[in-house]
């Protein structure tokens, strides 16, 4: 009996352990089930909310925003809007386009006997990226302002702008005794503009010379098609010369800003125009070099004796067209709407005066004496918060000035049909959508000529690596323009754009739409206020403080800090 008890005791302990383990596993499974159900309910609720919101937006567009939901049935262009074409693709920027090579590839390379795929499809495991498409369409705000409700909001902003300008004018007259009208800012900011114009003309001579250099490379490469090694040496040599010329082009524009000591506005004009031309040149070379290497289709069974090269007229039109993506042809409008073009030009002039007023009444008033006046923490906080709303006006007016008024003005003069220079970025709830929709012109260039190539050839299908590369390049270019325009090293833009902005891209991807949009606007308002205030503080601190350079740390520590510490 005792022996049986001794045998059953370990068995009971074993059963008890198994029961406890089973109970533990059941608890974990129940907890996992509860979490799964809760996450599923949350996701389902979010999906239902998205579907209902999309249905409400569709109903609104069908009744009010007809330009977004309907296409022109008769194909004719009215006096107020363009023919939008296909209503399914009017507001989409890219679509999948199948690229099929000719049955007989007549590439200049001797190894072109077997058909080759385009570089983007050479790796079958990689997802095919969509291509940029151009169709005739108006800008978002142009279409929105056809609705009476949006037009009324537009008029309200007009009245706010007029009242702001009247406030400045009356203050100058009754307080200072004369009308200023921001002319002092224009005189100081546009000094040495004739030097900028001269450099701009010389840059266009270089850009036109690139076209003939490209033709020379293509024709010589074609003549060397039977000599593979010599052809490869010629192409590699031209590639090195091309990269070197692009680097020299960018270096010269930055150096001239320092040599001529250009003021901020003139320096920004030169640097932004130089950056635009660099992007234009690369777009032309990148797009046409692939066509030269791949070859041209046979026509009626007869091979073409020379490589296909676009005409000079196509290249010159592309240089001035409001796009950074090269194509031989773009959708064109039938005529120029002169009232529309003049209205956009007047908006450019009005916003320029508004910027001058903001500089004199807010930026200069808050920070012109920074470094000379005694300053404590409460006073600094008051200055920073006092710049938040003016900075937001600068941000919004900068968007409207460049991406809507100026680009629509140039498009109307050139009869350029595709006016999608931006999308509805103001409704974004993630920074992914904001960066995609804020500046479609630059985003298209980064996507076509940086993201796609890096995605295909460098990271071999990694979207994260390609995206980070695009962000870093964009942040460095933004910082380069601001740094050389202000003639100082103060990488706040790089930190806010390349570090904080990239971090928010990953943090906000699963944010609810309403909260995400609120946080996006909060971060934009506060971030722009901080950005402009810090650059203004550093700029005036370098002018007002007599600081000595005693070591390498003095080059790194901001002057705005060293003035008071």
C-alpha positions in Angstrom: 0.0 0.0 0.0 2.8 2.4 0.9 4.5 1.4 -2.3 1.4 2.3 -4.4 1.2 5.6 -2.5 4.9 6.3 -3.3 4.2 5.5 -7.0 1.1 7.6 -7.3 2.6 10.7 -5.6 5.1 11.5 -8.5 2.3 10.8 -10.9 0.0 13.3 -9.1 2.8 15.9 -9.0 3.3 15.4 -12.7 -0.4 15.7 -13.5 -0.5 18.9 -11.4 2.4 20.4 -13.3 0.8 19.5 -16.6 -2.5 21.1 -15.4 -0.6 24.2 -14.4 1.2 24.4 -17.7 -2.1 23.8 -19.5 -3.7 26.5 -17.5 -0.8 28.9 -18.3 -1.1 28.2 -22.0 -4.9 28.7 -21.9 -4.4 32.0 -20.1 -1.9 33.1 -22.8 -4.2 32.0 -25.6 -7.2 33.8 -24.0 -5.1 36.9 -23.7 -3.9 36.6 -27.3 -7.5 36.1 -28.4 -8.7 39.2 -26.5 -5.9 41.2 -28.1 -6.7 39.9 -31.5 -10.4 40.7 -31.1 -9.6 44.2 -29.8 -7.2 44.9 -32.7 -9.6 43.5 -35.2 -12.4 45.6 -33.8 -10.2 48.7 -33.9 -9.1 48.0 -37.5 -12.7 47.2 -38.6 -13.9 50.4 -37.0 -11.2 52.4 -38.8 -12.0 50.7 -42.1 -15.7 51.4 -41.7 -14.9 55.1 -40.9 -12.7 55.3 -44.0 -15.4 53.8 -46.2 -18.1 56.1 -44.9 -15.8 59.1 -45.3 -15.0 58.1 -48.8 -18.7 57.8 -49.6 -19.4 61.2 -48.1 -16.5 62.7 -50.1 -17.8 61.0 -53.3 -21.3 62.4 -52.8 -19.9 65.8 -52.1 -17.8 65.7 -55.3 -20.7 64.5 -57.4 -22.9 67.4 -56.3 -20.5 70.2 -55.6 -17.0 69.4 -56.8 -18.0 68.3 -60.3 -14.5 69.0 -61.7 -13.2 66.2 -59.5 -15.7 63.6 -60.5 -16.8 64.3 -64.0 -14.9 64.6 -67.3 -15.7 66.8 -70.2 -18.1 64.8 -72.3 -17.7 66.7 -75.5 -13.9 66.9 -75.3 -14.0 70.7 -75.7 -12.2 73.1 -73.4 -14.4 75.7 -71.7 -13.3 79.2 -70.9 -12.9 78.4 -67.2 -11.3 74.9 -67.1 -9.3 72.4 -69.1 -10.5 69.1 -70.5 -9.8 66.7 -67.8 -9.8 63.6 -69.9 -10.4 60.3 -68.1 -12.2 60.9 -64.9 -10.5 57.8 -63.3 -7.0 59.2 -63.7 -7.5 63.0 -63.5 -6.1 63.3 -60.0 -3.7 60.3 -60.2 -0.1 61.1 -61.0 1.2 57.6 -62.0 -0.1 54.4 -63.5 1.3 51.1 -64.6 2.5 51.3 -68.2 3.8 48.1 -69.8 7.1 48.6 -71.6 7.6 46.2 -74.4 10.8 46.2 -76.4 10.8 45.8 -80.2 11.0 42.3 -81.5 14.3 43.3 -83.1 16.5 45.3 -80.7 18.9 47.4 -82.7 20.9 48.7 -79.8 24.3 50.0 -80.6 25.8 47.3 -78.4 27.1 44.2 -80.2 25.5 42.1 -77.6 22.0 43.3 -78.6 21.2 40.2 -80.6 19.1 38.8 -77.9 16.2 40.9 -76.6 16.8 42.6 -73.3 14.4 43.9 -70.7 14.5 47.5 -69.4 16.6 47.8 -66.4 13.6 48.2 -64.1 12.3 44.7 -65.0 15.7 43.0 -65.1 15.0 41.6 -61.6 11.8 39.6 -61.8 11.4 39.5 -58.0 11.1 43.3 -57.8 7.8 45.0 -58.0 7.3 47.1 -61.1 7.0 50.8 -60.1 4.4 52.9 -61.8 5.3 55.5 -64.4 4.6 59.3 -64.5 1.7 60.2 -66.8 0.8 63.6 -68.2 -2.8 64.6 -68.9 -4.6 67.9 -69.4 -5.9 69.0 -66.0 -6.2 72.0 -63.8 -4.6 72.5 -60.4 -6.5 71.5 -57.3 -7.2 75.0 -56.1 -8.2 76.1 -59.6 -10.8 73.3 -59.7 -11.9 73.9 -56.1 -12.4 77.6 -56.6 -15.1 76.8 -59.2 -17.3 75.9 -56.2 -19.1 78.9 -54.6 -18.3 77.7 -51.0 -14.6 77.5 -51.6 -14.6 80.7 -53.6 -16.1 82.5 -50.6 -13.3 81.2 -48.3 -10.9 82.4 -51.0 -12.5 85.9 -50.8 -12.3 85.8 -47.0 -8.5 85.2 -47.2 -8.3 88.1 -49.7 -9.9 90.4 -47.2 -7.7 89.3 -44.4 -4.7 90.0 -46.6 -6.0 93.4 -47.5 -6.7 94.3 -43.9 -3.2 93.2 -42.9 -1.6 95.3 -45.6 -3.8 98.3 -44.5 -2.6 97.8 -40.9 1.0 98.0 -42.0 0.5 101.1 -44.2 -1.4 103.0 -41.6 1.1 102.1 -38.9 3.9 103.4 -41.2 2.1 106.6 -41.9 0.8 107.6 -38.4 3.7 106.2 -36.4 6.7 106.8 -38.6 5.3 109.6 -40.6 5.9 108.2 -44.1 4.8 105.4 -46.4 7.3 102.5 -46.5 5.5 99.8 -48.4 8.3 97.4 -47.8 10.5 99.1 -50.4 13.5 98.9 -48.1 13.3 95.2 -48.0 13.1 95.0 -51.8 16.1 97.4 -52.2 18.3 95.4 -49.7 17.1 91.9 -50.8 17.4 92.4 -54.6 20.9 94.0 -54.6 23.3 92.8 -57.2 20.4 91.2 -59.1 22.1 92.1 -62.4 24.9 89.7 -61.4 22.4 87.0 -60.9 20.9 87.7 -64.4 24.4 87.5 -66.0 25.1 84.2 -64.2 21.7 82.9 -65.3 22.4 83.6 -68.9 25.8 81.9 -68.8 24.2 78.9 -67.1 21.8 78.6 -70.0 24.6 78.6 -72.4 26.1 75.7 -70.5 22.7 73.9 -70.5 22.4 74.3 -74.3 25.9 73.1 -74.7 25.0 69.9 -72.9 22.4 69.1 -75.6 25.1 69.1 -78.3 27.5 67.2 -76.1 24.8 64.5 -75.6 24.2 64.3 -79.3 28.0 64.0 -79.9 28.1 61.1 -77.3 25.2 59.3 -79.0 26.5 59.6 -82.5 30.1 58.6 -81.7 28.8 55.7 -79.6 26.7 54.6 -82.6 29.8 54.7 -84.9 31.7 52.6 -82.4 29.0 49.9 -82.2 31.3 47.3 -83.8 34.1 47.9 -81.3 32.7 47.0 -78.0 35.7 47.8 -75.7 36.2 51.2 -77.4 32.5 52.0 -77.2 32.5 51.2 -73.5 35.6 53.3 -72.9 33.9 56.3 -74.7 30.7 56.0 -72.7 32.5 55.7 -69.4 34.7 58.7 -70.2 31.6 60.8 -71.2 29.9 59.7 -68.0 32.8 60.9 -65.9 32.9 64.2 -67.7 29.1 64.6 -67.3 29.2 63.9 -63.5 32.2 66.3 -63.2 30.5 69.0 -65.1 27.4 68.7 -62.9 29.4 69.0 -59.8 31.3 72.0 -61.2 28.0 73.6 -62.2 26.6 73.4 -58.7 29.9 74.4 -57.1 30.2 77.6 -59.2 26.7 78.8 -58.3 27.4 78.3 -54.6 30.8 80.0 -54.8 29.4 83.0 -56.7 26.9 83.6 -53.9 29.8 83.9 -51.5 32.1 85.9 -53.9 29.4 88.4 -54.8 28.1 88.5 -51.3 24.6 88.3 -52.6 21.7 89.2 -50.3 19.3 86.5 -49.2 16.6 87.0 -52.0 19.1 87.3 -54.8 21.1 84.3 -53.5 17.9 82.2 -53.3 17.0 83.1 -56.9 20.4 82.0 -58.1 20.7 78.9 -56.1 17.1 77.7 -56.8 17.5 78.4 -60.5 20.8 76.6 -60.6 19.3 73.6 -58.8 16.3 73.6 -61.2 18.7 73.5 -64.2 20.7 70.7 -62.7 17.6 68.7 -62.2 16.4 69.5 -65.8 19.8 68.4 -67.3 19.8 65.2 -65.4 16.2 64.4 -66.4 17.1 64.9 -70.1 20.2 62.8 -70.0 18.7 60.1 -67.8 15.6 59.7 -70.0 17.3 59.8 -73.4 20.5 57.9 -72.5 18.3 54.8 -71.9 16.7 55.2 -75.3 20.1 55.5 -77.0 21.4 52.4 -75.3 18.3 50.3 -75.8 17.9 51.4 -79.4 14.9 52.4 -81.6 12.1 50.4 -83.1 12.4 49.1 -86.6 10.1 50.9 -89.0 8.6 48.9 -91.9 11.2 46.2 -91.5 14.0 48.7 -92.1 16.6 49.4 -89.4 17.3 53.0 -88.4 20.8 54.1 -89.2 21.2 56.6 -86.4 20.2 56.6 -82.8 17.0 58.5 -81.9 17.7 62.0 -80.5 15.1 64.5 -79.6 15.1 67.9 -81.4 16.5 71.1 -79.9 13.0 72.5 -79.8 11.8 69.7 -77.5 14.8 70.4 -75.2 14.3 74.1 -75.1 10.6 73.8 -74.3 11.4 71.4 -71.5 13.9 73.9 -70.0 11.1 76.4 -69.4 8.2 74.1 -68.9 6.9 73.8 -65.3 7.9 70.2 -64.9 11.2 68.3 -64.1 10.2 65.1 -65.9 11.4 65.0 -69.5 9.1 63.9 -72.4 9.3 64.7 -76.1 5.7 66.0 -76.0 3.3 67.2 -73.3 -0.5 67.9 -73.3 -1.0 71.4 -74.6 -3.9 73.8 -74.3 -5.5 75.4 -77.3 -5.0 79.1 -76.3 -3.7 81.4 -73.6 -6.2 82.6 -71.0 -4.8 86.1 -70.5 -7.1 87.1 -67.6 -6.1 83.9 -65.8 -2.4 84.5 -66.4 -2.5 88.2 -65.3 -4.4 87.2 -62.1 -1.7 84.7 -61.2 1.0 87.3 -61.9 -0.7 89.9 -59.7 -0.9 87.3 -56.9 2.9 86.8 -57.1 3.4 90.6 -56.8 1.0 90.9 -53.9 2.6 88.0 -51.9 6.1 89.5 -52.6 4.9 92.7 -50.9 3.4 90.7 -48.1 6.7 89.0 -47.5 8.4 92.4 -47.3 5.9 93.6 -44.7 6.3 90.5 -42.6 10.1 90.9 -42.7 9.9 94.5 -41.5 7.1 94.2 -39.0 7.9 90.8 -37.5 11.2 89.2 -38.3 13.3 92.4 -38.1 11.3 93.8 -35.2 11.8 90.6 -33.1 15.4 89.7 -33.9 17.2 92.7 -35.5 18.8 93.5 -32.1 19.5 90.0 -31.2 23.0 89.8 -29.6 23.0 93.5 -28.6 19.9 93.7 -26.3 19.7 91.9 -23.0 17.6 88.8 -23.3 16.3 86.3 -20.8 14.3 83.1 -21.1 10.8 84.6 -20.8 11.6 87.3 -23.4 13.0 84.6 -25.8 9.8 82.5 -25.4 7.7 85.6 -26.2 9.7 86.2 -29.3 9.4 82.6 -30.5 5.7 82.4 -29.9 5.2 85.8 -31.5 6.8 84.4 -34.7 4.5 81.4 -35.0 1.6 82.9 -36.9 3.8 85.1 -39.2 5.9 82.0 -40.0 2.7 80.1 -40.9 1.7 82.9 -43.2 5.1 82.7 -44.8 4.7 78.9 -45.2 1.2 79.0 -46.7 1.9 82.0 -49.0 5.2 80.4 -50.1 3.2 77.3 -51.3 0.6 79.5 -53.0 3.2 81.8 -54.5 5.4 79.1 -56.1 3.3 76.0 -56.6 0.1 77.7 -57.6 0.5 81.3 -58.8 3.9 81.2 -60.5 3.7 77.7 -62.0 0.2 78.3 -63.3 1.3 81.7 -64.8 4.2 80.0 -66.7 2.0 77.1 -67.7 -0.6 79.5 -69.2 2.1 81.3 -71.2 3.6 78.1 -72.5 0.1 76.4 -72.9 1.3 73.5 -70.7 -1.7 71.3 -70.1 -0.8 69.3 -67.0 -1.3 71.6 -64.0 -0.9 69.1 -61.2 1.9 70.8 -59.3 0.5 69.7 -55.9 -2.3 67.6 -54.5 -4.6 68.0 -51.5 -1.7 67.9 -49.0 -3.8 69.9 -46.5 -6.0 66.8 -45.9 -3.0 64.5 -45.2 -2.9 62.6 -41.9 0.6 61.1 -42.3 3.9 62.7 -43.3 4.1 60.1 -46.2 1.1 61.7 -47.8 2.2 65.2 -47.0 5.6 64.8 -48.7 4.0 63.1 -51.7 1.3 65.7 -52.2 3.0 68.9 -51.1 5.3 69.5 -54.1 4.5 67.1 -56.9 7.0 68.7 -59.3 10.0 68.0 -57.1 8.6 64.7 -55.8 8.1 63.4 -59.4 11.8 64.1 -60.1 13.0 62.4 -57.0 10.7 59.5 -57.6 11.7 59.0 -61.3 15.4 59.7 -61.2 16.5 58.8 -57.7 14.0 56.5 -56.0 13.4 54.2 -59.0 17.1 53.9 -59.8 18.1 53.3 -56.1 15.2 50.9 -55.6 16.2 48.9 -58.7 20.0 49.0 -58.8 21.3 49.8 -55.3 18.9 48.4 -52.6 17.4 45.7 -55.0 13.7 46.2 -54.0 14.1 47.8 -50.6 11.6 50.6 -50.3 12.9 51.8 -46.9 16.5 52.2 -48.2 15.4 54.0 -51.3 13.0 56.3 -49.3 15.7 57.2 -46.8 18.1 58.0 -49.7 15.5 60.4 -51.2 14.9 62.1 -47.9 18.6 62.6 -47.2 19.3 64.1 -50.7 16.3 66.4 -50.4 17.3 67.5 -46.9 20.9 68.2 -48.0 19.7 70.3 -51.0 17.3 72.3 -48.8 20.1 73.0 -46.3 22.6 73.8 -49.1 20.3 76.5 -50.5 19.6 78.1 -47.1 23.2 77.8 -45.9 24.8 79.5 -48.9 21.9 82.1 -49.2 22.5 83.1 -45.6 26.3 82.5 -45.8 26.4 80.4 -42.7 26.5 76.8 -41.5 23.4 76.2 -39.3 21.9 72.9 -40.2 18.5 73.3 -38.6 16.6 72.6 -41.8 18.6 69.4 -42.3 17.8 68.2 -38.7 14.1 69.1 -38.9 13.6 67.7 -42.4 16.1 64.8 -42.6 15.8 63.6 -39.0 12.6 64.8 -37.3 10.6 64.6 -40.5 11.8 61.1 -41.4 11.0 59.9 -37.9 7.5 61.3 -38.1 7.0 59.5 -41.4 7.4 56.1 -39.6 5.6 57.1 -36.4 2.5 58.5 -38.0 1.7 55.7 -40.5 -1.0 54.2 -38.3 -2.3 57.4 -36.8 -6.1 57.9 -37.1 -7.1 60.3 -39.8 -8.5 63.1 -37.6 -5.8 63.0 -35.0 -3.1 62.5 -37.7 -4.3 65.6 -39.6 -4.4 67.7 -36.4 -0.9 66.7 -35.4 0.4 67.3 -38.9 -0.9 70.9 -38.8 0.4 71.4 -35.3 3.8 70.2 -36.2 3.9 72.3 -39.4 2.8 75.5 -37.6 5.2 75.0 -34.7 8.0 73.6 -36.8 8.0 76.5 -39.3 7.8 79.0 -36.5 10.9 77.4 -34.8 12.7 77.1 -38.1 12.4 80.8 -39.2 13.0 82.1 -35.7 16.2 80.1 -35.3 17.6 81.1 -38.6 16.7 84.8 -37.9 18.4 84.6 -34.5 21.6 83.1 -35.9 21.7 85.5 -38.9 21.4 88.6 -36.7 23.7 87.2 -34.0 26.5 86.9 -36.5 26.0 90.5 -37.5 25.6 92.0 -34.1 28.1 90.0 -32.0 31.8 90.4 -32.3 32.8 86.8 -31.7 36.4 85.5 -31.8 37.3 82.2 -33.4 39.7 80.5 -30.9 39.1 76.8 -31.8 37.3 74.4 -34.0 34.3 74.3 -31.6 33.6 78.0 -32.3 32.7 77.0 -35.9 30.2 74.4 -34.6 28.6 76.2 -31.7 25.9 78.6 -33.0 26.5 82.3 -32.7 23.0 82.7 -31.2 24.2 80.7 -28.2 27.7 82.2 -27.9 26.3 85.8 -27.8 24.7 85.2 -24.4 27.0 82.5 -23.1 
